[in-house]
């Protein structure tokens, strides 16, 4: 695919996440997407991506994701972002704290010829997130 198509798909994924419509994530992710950095115990493929976002929205209903930088070529898109929210639902076995967090993260996605994300690598500052919630 082209750089432009990859960016279009990445933007669509962002719109779907902003709308909290995990059922539509298959419009941007291949059903057999390989997540090189899944949460522990996550299902494989698209199901794991959908499970992650469903649980994250449950834990942080006011979740805000702001993309700071996008870099793309004909096969990959790298995104640097800030994610923030207030812990009002269960999160990784922890009861809600009512505390807010704001941390940085990065994701790199590889896209196929159909313009779907087929591989993902990513990291979010989990240690700071847990500290800000008072869980570490």
DSSP file (Angstrom, degrees, kcal/mol; ACC not computed):
  #  RESIDUE AA STRUCTURE BP1 BP2  ACC     N-H-->O    O-->H-N    N-H-->O    O-->H-N    TCO  KAPPA ALPHA  PHI   PSI    X-CA   Y-CA   Z-CA
    1    1 A X              0   0    0      0, 0.0     2,-0.2     0, 0.0   112,-0.1   0.000 360.0 360.0 360.0 174.8    0.0    0.0    0.0
    2    2 A X     >  -     0   0    0    111,-0.1     4,-2.5     1,-0.1     5,-0.2  -0.559 360.0-112.1 -96.9 161.7    1.0    3.6   -0.1
    3    3 A X  H  > S+     0   0    0      1,-0.2     4,-2.4    -2,-0.2     5,-0.2   0.904 119.7  53.0 -54.4 -44.1    2.0    5.9    2.6
    4    4 A X  H  > S+     0   0    0      1,-0.2     4,-2.2     2,-0.2    -1,-0.2   0.903 108.7  48.4 -62.8 -42.7   -1.2    7.9    2.1
    5    5 A X  H  > S+     0   0    0      2,-0.2     4,-2.6     1,-0.2    -1,-0.2   0.906 110.9  51.2 -64.9 -41.0   -3.4    4.7    2.4
    6    6 A X  H  X S+     0   0    0     -4,-2.5     4,-2.6     1,-0.2    -2,-0.2   0.916 111.2  47.4 -62.5 -42.7   -1.5    3.7    5.6
    7    7 A X  H  X S+     0   0    0     -4,-2.4     4,-2.5     2,-0.2    -1,-0.2   0.883 110.4  52.9 -65.5 -37.8   -2.1    7.1    7.1
    8    8 A X  H  X S+     0   0    0     -4,-2.2     4,-2.1     2,-0.2    -2,-0.2   0.926 111.4  45.8 -62.7 -44.4   -5.7    7.0    6.1
    9    9 A X  H  X S+     0   0    0     -4,-2.6     4,-2.5     2,-0.2    -2,-0.2   0.918 111.8  51.6 -65.0 -42.7   -6.2    3.6    7.9
   10   10 A X  H  X S+     0   0    0     -4,-2.6     4,-2.1     1,-0.2    -2,-0.2   0.911 110.7  48.7 -60.4 -42.2   -4.3    4.8   10.9
   11   11 A X  H  X S+     0   0    0     -4,-2.5     4,-2.3     2,-0.2    -1,-0.2   0.883 109.2  53.0 -64.9 -38.3   -6.6    7.9   11.1
   12   12 A X  H  X S+     0   0    0     -4,-2.1     4,-2.5     2,-0.2    -2,-0.2   0.918 107.6  51.3 -62.6 -43.0   -9.6    5.6   10.8
   13   13 A X  H  X S+     0   0    0     -4,-2.5     4,-2.5     1,-0.2    -2,-0.2   0.921 109.6  50.8 -59.0 -43.4   -8.4    3.5   13.7
   14   14 A X  H  X S+     0   0    0     -4,-2.1     4,-2.7     1,-0.2    -2,-0.2   0.900 109.9  49.4 -60.7 -41.5   -8.0    6.7   15.7
   15   15 A X  H  X S+     0   0    0     -4,-2.3     4,-2.1     2,-0.2    -1,-0.2   0.897 110.8  50.0 -64.4 -40.4  -11.6    7.7   14.8
   16   16 A X  H  <>S+     0   0    0     -4,-2.5     5,-2.1     2,-0.2     4,-0.5   0.910 112.5  46.9 -65.1 -42.2  -12.9    4.3   15.8
   17   17 A X  H ><5S+     0   0    0     -4,-2.5     3,-1.1     2,-0.2    -2,-0.2   0.924 110.9  51.7 -65.7 -43.9  -11.0    4.5   19.2
   18   18 A X  H 3<5S+     0   0    0     -4,-2.7    -1,-0.2     1,-0.3    -2,-0.2   0.879 111.6  47.2 -59.4 -37.4  -12.3    8.0   19.8
   19   19 A X  T 3<5S-     0   0    0     -4,-2.1    -1,-0.3    -5,-0.2    -2,-0.2   0.542 107.1-132.3 -79.5  -7.2  -15.8    6.8   19.1
   20   20 A X  T < 5 +     0   0    0     -3,-1.1     2,-0.8    -4,-0.5    -3,-0.2   0.846  57.8 144.2  58.3  37.1  -15.2    3.8   21.5
   21   21 A X    > < +     0   0    0     -5,-2.1     3,-2.4     1,-0.2     4,-0.2  -0.638  17.9 169.4-107.3  72.4  -16.6    1.5   18.8
   22   22 A X  G >  S+     0   0    0     -2,-0.8     3,-1.5     1,-0.3     4,-0.2   0.738  70.3  71.2 -59.9 -23.5  -14.4   -1.6   19.3
   23   23 A X  G 3  S+     0   0    0      1,-0.3     3,-0.4    -3,-0.1    -1,-0.3   0.730  97.5  52.0 -64.8 -19.5  -16.7   -3.6   17.0
   24   24 A X  G X  S+     0   0    0     -3,-2.4     3,-2.4     1,-0.2    -1,-0.3   0.399  75.3 101.0 -96.2   1.5  -15.4   -1.6   14.1
   25   25 A X  G X>  +     0   0    0     -3,-1.5     4,-2.6     1,-0.3     3,-1.8   0.753  68.8  72.6 -62.0 -21.8  -11.7   -2.1   14.8
   26   26 A X  G 34 S+     0   0    0     -3,-0.4    -1,-0.3     1,-0.3     5,-0.1   0.629  82.2  71.6 -65.6 -12.4  -11.7   -4.8   12.0
   27   27 A X  G <4 S+     0   0    0     -3,-2.4    -1,-0.3     1,-0.1    -2,-0.2   0.676 116.0  20.6 -73.8 -17.1  -12.0   -1.9    9.5
   28   28 A X  T <4 S+     0   0    0     -3,-1.8    89,-3.3    -4,-0.2     2,-0.4   0.644 119.3  61.6-120.6 -28.8   -8.3   -1.0   10.4
   29   29 A X  E  < S-a  117   0A   0     -4,-2.6    89,-0.2    87,-0.2    -1,-0.2  -0.845  80.8-120.6-105.0 138.4   -6.8   -4.2   11.8
   30   30 A X  E >   -     0   0A   0     87,-2.6     3,-2.0    -2,-0.4    16,-0.1  -0.478  28.6-119.0 -66.7 145.7   -6.5   -7.5   10.0
   31   31 A X  E 3  S+     0   0A   0      1,-0.3    15,-2.3    14,-0.1    16,-0.4   0.786 115.7  45.0 -61.8 -25.5   -8.4  -10.2   11.9
   32   32 A X  E 3  S+     0   0A   0     13,-0.2    -1,-0.3    14,-0.1    13,-0.2  -0.002  82.6 158.7-105.4  28.4   -5.1  -12.1   12.3
   33   33 A X  E <   -     0   0A   0     -3,-2.0    12,-0.7    84,-0.1     2,-0.7  -0.197  38.8-132.2 -52.0 139.4   -3.0   -9.1   13.3
   34   34 A X  E     -a  119   0A   0     84,-2.5    86,-2.4    10,-0.1     2,-0.8  -0.881  16.1-160.7 -98.9 116.9    0.1  -10.0   15.2
   35   35 A X  E >   -a  120   0A   0     -2,-0.7     3,-0.7    84,-0.2    86,-0.2  -0.871   6.8-171.5 -99.3 109.1    0.5   -7.9   18.4
   36   36 A X  T 3  S+     0   0    0     84,-2.9    85,-0.2    -2,-0.8    -1,-0.1   0.589  85.3  39.0 -77.1  -9.5    4.1   -8.1   19.5
   37   37 A X  T 3  S+     0   0    0     83,-0.4    -1,-0.3    -3,-0.0     3,-0.1  -0.407  80.8 162.6-135.9  58.3    3.3   -6.3   22.8
   38   38 A X    <   -     0   0    0     -3,-0.7     2,-0.2     1,-0.1     3,-0.1  -0.320  46.1 -99.8 -76.1 161.6    0.0   -7.7   23.9
   39   39 A X    >   -     0   0    0      1,-0.1     3,-2.0     9,-0.1    -1,-0.1  -0.519  59.3 -80.3 -71.3 150.4   -1.3   -7.4   27.5
   40   40 A X  T 3  S+     0   0    0      1,-0.3    -1,-0.1    -2,-0.2    -3,-0.0  -0.255 116.7  12.8 -55.0 133.8   -0.8  -10.6   29.5
   41   41 A X  T 3  S+     0   0    0      1,-0.2    -1,-0.3    -3,-0.1     2,-0.0   0.506  90.1 152.1  80.7   5.3   -3.4  -13.2   28.7
   42   42 A X    <   -     0   0    0     -3,-2.0    -1,-0.2     1,-0.1     6,-0.1  -0.354  47.9-111.6 -69.5 147.3   -4.8  -11.4   25.7
   43   43 A X        -     0   0    0      4,-0.1     2,-0.1     1,-0.1    -1,-0.1  -0.316  39.9 -99.4 -67.1 160.3   -6.4  -13.4   22.9
   44   44 A X  S >> S-     0   0    0      4,-0.1     4,-0.6     3,-0.1     3,-0.5  -0.426  78.2  -1.1 -78.7 158.1   -4.6  -13.5   19.6
   45   45 A X  H >> S-     0   0    0    -12,-0.7     4,-1.3     1,-0.2     3,-0.9  -0.120 121.8 -19.2  69.5-157.5   -5.4  -11.4   16.6
   46   46 A X  H 3> S+     0   0    0    -15,-2.3     4,-2.8     1,-0.3     5,-0.2   0.834 130.2  64.5 -56.6 -36.6   -8.2   -8.8   16.3
   47   47 A X  H <> S+     0   0    0     -3,-0.5     4,-2.5   -16,-0.4    -1,-0.3   0.894 101.9  49.5 -57.1 -40.7  -10.0  -10.3   19.3
   48   48 A X  H <X S+     0   0    0     -3,-0.9     4,-2.4    -4,-0.6    -1,-0.2   0.887 110.3  49.8 -66.1 -39.3   -7.1   -9.4   21.6
   49   49 A X  H  X S+     0   0    0     -4,-1.3     4,-2.3     2,-0.2    -2,-0.2   0.924 113.0  47.1 -63.4 -44.5   -7.0   -5.8   20.3
   50   50 A X  H  X S+     0   0    0     -4,-2.8     4,-2.4     1,-0.2    -2,-0.2   0.900 111.1  51.2 -65.4 -41.1  -10.8   -5.5   20.8
   51   51 A X  H  X S+     0   0    0     -4,-2.5     4,-2.4    -5,-0.2     5,-0.2   0.923 109.7  51.1 -61.0 -44.6  -10.5   -7.0   24.4
   52   52 A X  H  X S+     0   0    0     -4,-2.4     4,-2.5     1,-0.2    -2,-0.2   0.960 113.2  43.0 -58.1 -52.9   -7.8   -4.5   25.3
   53   53 A X  H  X S+     0   0    0     -4,-2.3     4,-2.5     1,-0.2     5,-0.2   0.880 112.3  53.8 -66.1 -37.0   -9.7   -1.5   24.2
   54   54 A X  H  X S+     0   0    0     -4,-2.4     4,-1.7     1,-0.2    -1,-0.2   0.939 113.4  42.3 -59.8 -46.8  -13.0   -2.7   25.7
   55   55 A X  H  X S+     0   0    0     -4,-2.4     4,-2.2     2,-0.2    -2,-0.2   0.865 113.3  52.7 -70.2 -34.8  -11.4   -3.2   29.1
   56   56 A X  H  X S+     0   0    0     -4,-2.5     4,-2.4    -5,-0.2    -2,-0.2   0.905 110.1  47.9 -67.2 -40.9   -9.4    0.1   28.8
   57   57 A X  H  < S+     0   0    0     -4,-2.5    -1,-0.2     2,-0.2    -2,-0.2   0.846 110.7  52.5 -67.1 -33.2  -12.6    2.0   28.1
   58   58 A X  H  < S+     0   0    0     -4,-1.7     3,-0.4    -5,-0.2    -2,-0.2   0.911 114.9  41.1 -66.9 -41.8  -14.3    0.3   31.0
   59   59 A X  H  < S+     0   0    0     -4,-2.2    29,-2.0     1,-0.3    30,-1.5   0.845 131.1  25.5 -73.4 -34.6  -11.5    1.4   33.4
   60   60 A X    ><  +     0   0    0     -4,-2.4     3,-2.1    27,-0.2    -1,-0.3  -0.660  65.1 172.1-133.1  74.2  -11.2    4.9   31.9
   61   61 A X  T 3  S+     0   0    0     -3,-0.4    -1,-0.1     1,-0.3    26,-0.1   0.743  82.6  52.8 -60.7 -22.9  -14.5    6.0   30.3
   62   62 A X  T 3  S+     0   0    0     24,-0.4    -1,-0.3     2,-0.1    22,-0.1   0.155  82.0 158.0 -96.0  19.7  -13.1    9.5   29.8
   63   63 A X    <   -     0   0    0     -3,-2.1     2,-0.4    -6,-0.2    22,-0.2  -0.084  22.2-165.9 -48.3 135.9  -10.1    8.2   28.0
   64   64 A X  E     -B   84   0A   0     20,-2.8    20,-2.4     2,-0.0     2,-0.5  -0.998   6.0-169.4-128.9 130.3   -8.4   10.8   25.7
   65   65 A X  E     -B   83   0A   0     -2,-0.4     2,-0.5    18,-0.2    18,-0.2  -0.974   4.7-174.6-123.0 116.8   -5.8    9.8   23.1
   66   66 A X  E     -B   82   0A   0     16,-3.0    16,-2.6    -2,-0.5     2,-0.4  -0.951  18.2-141.2-116.1 118.9   -3.8   12.6   21.5
   67   67 A X  E     +B   81   0A   0     -2,-0.5    14,-0.3    14,-0.2     3,-0.1  -0.659  19.1 179.9 -78.4 127.4   -1.5   11.8   18.6
   68   68 A X  E     +     0   0A   0     12,-3.3     2,-0.3    -2,-0.4    13,-0.2   0.829  66.6   7.7 -93.8 -41.0    1.7   14.0   18.9
   69   69 A X  E     -B   80   0A   0     11,-1.7    11,-2.4     2,-0.0     2,-0.4  -0.999  55.7-167.4-147.1 138.6    3.6   12.7   15.8
   70   70 A X  E     -B   79   0A   0     -2,-0.3     2,-0.4     9,-0.2     9,-0.2  -0.998   7.4-179.0-124.7 132.7    2.9   10.4   12.9
   71   71 A X  E     +B   78   0A   0      7,-2.5     7,-3.3    -2,-0.4     2,-0.3  -1.000  13.9 175.0-129.7 131.7    5.7    9.1   10.6
   72   72 A X  E     +B   77   0A   0     -2,-0.4     5,-0.2     5,-0.2     2,-0.2  -0.948  17.7 173.2-139.2 154.9    4.8    6.9    7.7
   73   73 A X        -     0   0    0      3,-2.4   -67,-0.2    -2,-0.3   -66,-0.1  -0.684  60.4 -68.7-137.1-162.0    6.2    5.1    4.7
   74   74 A X  S    S+     0   0    0     -2,-0.2     3,-0.1     1,-0.2   -69,-0.0   0.614 129.8  20.5 -72.7 -10.6    4.8    2.6    2.2
   75   75 A X  S    S+     0   0    0      1,-0.2    36,-3.2    35,-0.1     2,-0.3   0.588 119.4  43.5-128.1 -19.4    4.5   -0.2    4.8
   76   76 A X  E     - C   0 110A   0     34,-0.2    -3,-2.4    41,-0.1     2,-0.4  -0.921  47.8-161.2-136.2 155.0    4.6    1.3    8.3
   77   77 A X  E     -BC  72 109A   0     32,-2.1    32,-2.8    -2,-0.3     2,-0.5  -0.998  10.5-162.1-131.5 131.0    3.2    4.1   10.5
   78   78 A X  E     -BC  71 108A   0     -7,-3.3    -7,-2.5    -2,-0.4     2,-0.4  -0.947  10.1-170.2-111.2 133.4    4.8    5.1   13.7
   79   79 A X  E     -BC  70 107A   0     28,-3.1    28,-2.4    -2,-0.5     2,-0.5  -0.985  13.4-162.7-127.0 131.9    2.7    7.2   16.2
   80   80 A X  E     +BC  69 106A   0    -11,-2.4   -12,-3.3    -2,-0.4   -11,-1.7  -0.952  29.6 168.1-106.7 132.0    3.8    9.0   19.3
   81   81 A X  E     -BC  67 105A   0     24,-2.3    24,-2.3    -2,-0.5     2,-0.4  -0.910  36.4-133.1-142.4 164.1    0.8    9.8   21.6
   82   82 A X  E     -BC  66 104A   0    -16,-2.6   -16,-3.0    -2,-0.3     2,-0.4  -0.989  23.9-168.2-117.3 131.3   -0.3   11.0   25.0
   83   83 A X  E     +BC  65 103A   0     20,-2.7    20,-2.5    -2,-0.4     2,-0.3  -0.960  11.7 168.1-120.7 138.8   -3.1    9.0   26.6
   84   84 A X  E     +BC  64 102A   0    -20,-2.4   -20,-2.8    -2,-0.4     2,-0.3  -0.964   5.1 137.5-145.8 160.9   -5.0   10.2   29.7
   85   85 A X  E     - C   0 101A   0     16,-1.7    16,-2.4    -2,-0.3     2,-0.4  -0.973  45.6 -92.8 176.3 176.8   -8.0    9.3   31.7
   86   86 A X  E     - C   0 100A   0     -2,-0.3     2,-1.2    14,-0.2   -24,-0.4  -0.953  35.6-123.8-116.2 131.1   -9.6    8.9   35.1
   87   87 A X        +     0   0    0     12,-3.0    11,-2.6    -2,-0.4    10,-0.4  -0.588  55.3 139.0 -79.5  94.5   -9.7    5.5   36.8
   88   88 A X        +     0   0    0    -29,-2.0     2,-0.3    -2,-1.2    -1,-0.2   0.329  60.4  46.8-119.5   5.1  -13.4    4.8   37.4
   89   89 A X  S    S-     0   0    0    -30,-1.5     8,-0.2    -3,-0.1   -30,-0.1  -0.886 101.5 -65.5-137.8 170.2  -13.7    1.1   36.5
   90   90 A X        -     0   0    0     -2,-0.3     2,-0.4     6,-0.1     5,-0.2  -0.274  49.8-173.4 -59.7 140.9  -11.7   -2.1   37.2
   91   91 A X  B >   -E   94   0B   0      3,-2.3     3,-2.0   -32,-0.1   -35,-0.1  -0.936  62.7 -28.0-143.7 115.1   -8.2   -2.1   35.7
   92   92 A X  T 3  S-     0   0    0     -2,-0.4     3,-0.1     1,-0.3    -2,-0.0   0.862 127.4 -45.0  48.1  44.8   -5.9   -5.1   35.7
   93   93 A X  T 3  S+     0   0    0      1,-0.3     2,-0.4     0, 0.0    -1,-0.3   0.502 114.4 119.2  82.6   4.4   -7.5   -6.5   38.9
   94   94 A X  B <   -E   91   0B   0     -3,-2.0    -3,-2.3    -5,-0.1    -1,-0.3  -0.860  62.5-125.8-106.6 136.6   -7.5   -3.1   40.7
   95   95 A X        -     0   0    0     -2,-0.4    -6,-0.1    -5,-0.2    -5,-0.1  -0.379  49.5 -75.8 -70.2 156.7  -10.6   -1.4   41.9
   96   96 A X        -     0   0    0     -8,-0.2    -8,-0.2     1,-0.1    -1,-0.1  -0.243  39.1-171.0 -57.8 139.0  -11.2    2.2   40.7
   97   97 A X        -     0   0    0    -10,-0.4    -9,-0.1     2,-0.2    -1,-0.1   0.602  32.1-130.6-102.8 -17.5   -9.0    4.8   42.5
   98   98 A X        +     0   0    0    -11,-2.6     2,-0.2     1,-0.3   -10,-0.1   0.471  66.5 129.3  77.0   0.8  -10.7    7.9   41.1
   99   99 A X        -     0   0    0    -12,-0.2   -12,-3.0    34,-0.2    -1,-0.3  -0.539  52.2-132.0 -89.9 156.1   -7.3    9.2   40.2
  100  100 A X  E     -C   86   0A   0    -14,-0.3     2,-0.3    -2,-0.2   -14,-0.2  -0.673  17.8-165.6-104.1 159.4   -6.2   10.5   36.8
  101  101 A X  E     -C   85   0A   0    -16,-2.4   -16,-1.7    -2,-0.2     2,-0.3  -0.950  11.7-172.2-138.3 159.9   -3.2    9.7   34.7
  102  102 A X  E     +C   84   0A   0     -2,-0.3     2,-0.3   -18,-0.2   -18,-0.2  -0.846  22.6 156.9-152.9 116.9   -1.4   11.1   31.6
  103  103 A X  E     -C   83   0A   0    -20,-2.5   -20,-2.7    -2,-0.3     2,-0.2  -0.899  34.7-115.3-138.5 164.5    1.4    9.2   30.0
  104  104 A X  E     +C   82   0A   0     -2,-0.3    21,-2.2   -22,-0.2     2,-0.3  -0.643  32.4 172.1 -98.2 158.0    3.2    9.0   26.6
  105  105 A X  E     -CD  81 124A   0    -24,-2.3   -24,-2.3    19,-0.2     2,-0.3  -0.956  18.8-145.2-154.4 171.9    3.4    6.0   24.3
  106  106 A X  E     -CD  80 123A   0     17,-2.6    17,-2.4    -2,-0.3     2,-0.4  -0.996  10.3-173.0-143.7 144.0    4.5    4.9   20.9
  107  107 A X  E     -CD  79 122A   0    -28,-2.4   -28,-3.1    -2,-0.3     2,-0.4  -0.999   6.6-164.9-137.2 140.5    3.1    2.4   18.4
  108  108 A X  E     -CD  78 121A   0     13,-3.0    13,-2.5    -2,-0.4     2,-0.4  -0.996  13.5-171.2-121.3 127.6    4.5    1.1   15.1
  109  109 A X  E     -CD  77 120A   0    -32,-2.8   -32,-2.1    -2,-0.4     2,-0.4  -0.954  13.9-149.8-121.4 139.0    2.2   -0.7   12.8
  110  110 A X  E     -CD  76 119A   0      9,-2.8     8,-3.1    -2,-0.4     9,-1.4  -0.903  19.3-152.6-104.4 135.9    2.9   -2.6    9.6
  111  111 A X  E     - D   0 117A   0    -36,-3.2     6,-0.2    -2,-0.4     2,-0.1  -0.795   3.0-137.5-111.5 148.3    0.2   -2.5    6.9
  112  112 A X    >   -     0   0    0      4,-2.4     3,-1.8    -2,-0.3    -1,-0.1  -0.284  40.5 -88.0 -92.3-176.8   -0.6   -5.1    4.2
  113  113 A X  T 3  S+     0   0    0      1,-0.3  -111,-0.1     2,-0.1    -1,-0.1   0.679 126.7  58.8 -68.0 -17.3   -1.5   -4.5    0.5
  114  114 A X  T 3  S-     0   0    0      2,-0.1    -1,-0.3  -113,-0.1     3,-0.1   0.422 119.4-109.0 -89.5   1.1   -5.2   -4.1    1.5
  115  115 A X  S <  S+     0   0    0     -3,-1.8     2,-0.3     1,-0.3    -2,-0.1   0.687  74.7 134.3  81.9  18.3   -4.4   -1.2    3.8
  116  116 A X        -     0   0    0    -87,-0.0    -4,-2.4  -107,-0.0     2,-0.5  -0.790  64.0-110.8-102.5 146.4   -5.0   -3.2    7.1
  117  117 A X  E     +aD  29 111A   0    -89,-3.3   -87,-2.6    -2,-0.3    -6,-0.3  -0.633  41.2 169.0 -73.6 119.3   -2.7   -3.1   10.1
  118  118 A X  E     +     0   0A   0     -8,-3.1   -84,-2.5    -2,-0.5     2,-0.3   0.618  62.1  29.0-110.4 -18.8   -1.2   -6.7   10.2
  119  119 A X  E     -aD  34 110A   0     -9,-1.4    -9,-2.8   -86,-0.2     2,-0.4  -0.997  64.7-171.5-142.9 141.9    1.6   -6.2   12.8
  120  120 A X  E     -aD  35 109A   0    -86,-2.4   -84,-2.9    -2,-0.3   -83,-0.4  -0.998   9.0-178.8-138.4 138.2    1.9   -3.9   15.8
  121  121 A X  E     + D   0 108A   0    -13,-2.5   -13,-3.0    -2,-0.4     2,-0.3  -0.980  23.3 153.4-125.8 141.6    4.6   -3.0   18.2
  122  122 A X  E     - D   0 107A   0     -2,-0.4     2,-0.3   -15,-0.2   -15,-0.2  -0.995  26.6-165.0-166.0 160.5    4.0   -0.6   21.0
  123  123 A X  E     - D   0 106A   0    -17,-2.4   -17,-2.6    -2,-0.3     2,-0.4  -0.971   4.5-171.8-151.1 135.7    4.9    0.6   24.5
  124  124 A X  E     - D   0 105A   0     -2,-0.3     2,-2.7   -19,-0.3   -19,-0.2  -0.948  45.1 -98.6-123.6 147.9    3.1    3.0   26.9
  125  125 A X     >  +     0   0    0    -21,-2.2     4,-2.1    -2,-0.4     5,-0.1  -0.377  53.2 166.2 -69.4  76.4    4.6    4.2   30.1
  126  126 A X  H  >  +     0   0    0     -2,-2.7     4,-2.6     1,-0.2    -1,-0.2   0.850  68.6  57.9 -63.4 -38.0    2.9    1.7   32.3
  127  127 A X  H  > S+     0   0    0      1,-0.2     4,-2.0     2,-0.2    -1,-0.2   0.930 110.2  42.5 -62.6 -45.1    5.1    2.3   35.3
  128  128 A X  H  > S+     0   0    0      2,-0.2     4,-3.0     1,-0.2     5,-0.2   0.894 111.7  55.6 -68.3 -38.2    4.1    6.0   35.4
  129  129 A X  H  X S+     0   0    0     -4,-2.1     4,-1.5     1,-0.2    -2,-0.2   0.944 110.3  45.2 -57.0 -48.6    0.5    5.2   34.7
  130  130 A X  H  <>S+     0   0    0     -4,-2.6     5,-3.0     1,-0.2     6,-0.7   0.877 113.2  50.7 -64.6 -38.3    0.4    2.8   37.8
  131  131 A X  H ><5S+     0   0    0     -4,-2.0     3,-1.3     4,-0.2    -2,-0.2   0.929 108.7  50.9 -63.8 -45.8    2.2    5.4   39.9
  132  132 A X  H 3<5S+     0   0    0     -4,-3.0    -1,-0.2     1,-0.3    -2,-0.2   0.809 110.7  49.5 -64.7 -28.3   -0.2    8.2   39.0
  133  133 A X  T 3<5S-     0   0    0     -4,-1.5    -1,-0.3    -5,-0.2   -34,-0.2   0.519 115.5-117.4 -85.1  -5.3   -3.1    5.9   39.9
  134  134 A X  T < 5S+     0   0    0     -3,-1.3    -3,-0.2    -4,-0.4    -2,-0.1   0.760  84.2 116.7  75.6  25.7   -1.5    5.1   43.3
  135  135 A X      <       0   0    0     -5,-3.0    -4,-0.2    -6,-0.2    -5,-0.1   0.362 360.0 360.0-106.8   2.9   -1.2    1.4   42.3
  136  136 A X              0   0    0     -6,-0.7    -5,-0.2    -5,-0.1    -1,-0.1   0.349 360.0 360.0-132.6 360.0    2.6    1.1   42.4
